[in-house]
Amino acid sequence: MNLAQALFAPRAVALVGASGDPAKNTARPQRYLRKHGYRGRILPVNPGREEVLGEKAYRSVAEAQGEIDHAFIMIEDVERALHDCGRKGVPVATIYSNGFADAGAAGMERQAKLVELARSLGVRLLGPNSMGVVDIPGRVALTVNAILEIDRLPAGGASIVSQSGSMLGTVLSRGAARGLGFAKLVSVGNEADLGVGELVELLAADADTQVILLFLETIRDPARLAEAARRAHGLGKPIVAYKLGRSAKRSRARTPARSPEATLRSMPTFVTAASCASIFSRR
């Protein structure tokens, strides 16, 4: 199983920290997977319960039955869950939990160690702070985004990669109201490992994706994104980049001093050179 398959089309999903309370955010991935017709195995992981929302629960990922392609981690002790994923041979883990680069210098250090741990275990990471992944044609709704409460998700040829999890819900809901469908939607969170550029590479090779939409606050790996954009352009797949928080103040807040990241001020030049169409936010 390759990275794209594990990310977008997992045969089995472990939900680490799955709640038996349907009202909680941590119950949403399980509810949404079932609601929208996921055909694979769902393995709730909760050491305090024997079952979660009608599914047999497991004390840990390592104790869950069978092979697992994707783990969705929703607990505070992410490192312990990641060790379990490594022992189980899980290739991809999405981390919903926060407390990493979003939590100051200590969080940055924790995130760096998490990436080092993941690499040593052979696990790719989406997040932390990721709201998850949706593959509408494939019926995979592995997310906590509340927009998935809607009954029907219209499929289409546009895929979205967003640094804003809430923006995914906004675009999906407004598109559905107008009869517009989507293929794949990805919330990248902190981009500790899997970043926008690599995800664009995967979507450029995706048969369901004809157009790629990017919602960006900053560009953390300009060279890789530029190469991915050129590849998509060569395959006839347009990219539209929407830049969130355009003001210089917002740019400084999101991009540390002396960072190699492309700032919001430099994005127009970047997206033109990388064969992307760009749209400015007014915020």
WOTA-V780435 format. One record per backbone hydrogen bond with DSSP energy under -1.0 kcal/mol. CO is the residue of the C=O (numbers start at 1). NH is the residue of the N-H. If there is no record, write none. Layout:
BEGIN
((CO:NH) (CO:NH))
END
This chain:
BEGIN
((2:6) (3:7) (4:8) (5:9) (11:41) (12:69) (12:70) (13:43) (14:72) (15:18) (15:45) (16:74) (21:24) (24:27) (25:28) (26:19) (27:31) (28:32) (29:33) (30:34) (31:35) (32:36) (33:38) (34:37) (41:13) (43:15) (44:58) (45:17) (46:49) (50:57) (52:55) (55:52) (58:46) (61:64) (70:14) (71:94) (72:16) (73:96) (76:78) (77:81) (78:82) (79:83) (80:84) (81:85) (82:86) (83:87) (84:88) (85:89) (85:90) (91:124) (92:71) (93:126) (94:73) (95:130) (97:129) (100:103) (104:108) (105:109) (106:110) (107:111) (108:112) (109:113) (110:114) (111:115) (112:116) (113:117) (114:118) (115:119) (116:120) (117:121) (118:122) (118:123) (124:93) (125:194) (126:95) (127:192) (128:190) (131:144) (132:187) (133:142) (134:185) (135:140) (136:139) (140:135) (141:143) (142:133) (145:148) (146:149) (147:150) (154:182) (157:210) (157:211) (158:183) (159:213) (160:186) (161:215) (162:188) (166:170) (167:171) (168:172) (169:173) (170:174) (171:175) (172:176) (173:177) (175:180) (176:179) (182:156) (183:136) (184:160) (185:134) (186:162) (188:191) (195:199) (196:200) (197:201) (198:202) (199:203) (200:204) (201:205) (203:206) (211:159) (212:240) (213:161) (214:242) (215:163) (216:244) (219:262) (221:225) (222:226) (223:227) (224:228) (225:229) (226:230) (227:231) (228:232) (229:233) (230:234) (231:235) (232:237) (233:236) (238:212) (239:277) (240:214) (241:279) (242:216) (243:281) (247:251) (248:252) (249:253) (250:254) (251:255) (256:259) (262:219) (266:270) (267:271) (268:272) (269:273) (270:274) (271:276) (272:275) (277:241) (279:243))
END
